[in-house]
Amino acid sequence: MVILAAGLGTRAFRLELPTEFRTFEIDQAQTQPSSSALLSEKEG
């Protein structure tokens, strides 16, 4: 699955997808650091 203009969305985490399913989020470069930090907090 490819999510365009992902921003700070969590759609990939809210969907019940098979574990072997891969998701790619594509967005502006300036949103990536804050998005990665927030997702790391939720996973940890």
C-alpha positions, -999 to +999 in steps of 0.1 A: +000+000+000+013+035-008-002+064+011+004+097-006+005+130+014+007+109+046+015+139+069+010+128+105-017+104+097-019+069+112-041+052+086-017+023+081-018+015+118-056+018+120-062-007+092-063-044+100-039-056+074-021-089+071+013-089+088+031-096+055+015-064+040+040-036+034+030+001+037+049+031+023+041+066+032+051+094+009+050+130+019+070+162+020+105+159+034+099+184+062+072+163+078+093+131+080+113+139+112+082+148+133+062+119+119+090+094+126+094+107+161+057+104+169+054+069+155+085+058+175+068+070+207+037+050+199+056+018+190+079+020+221 
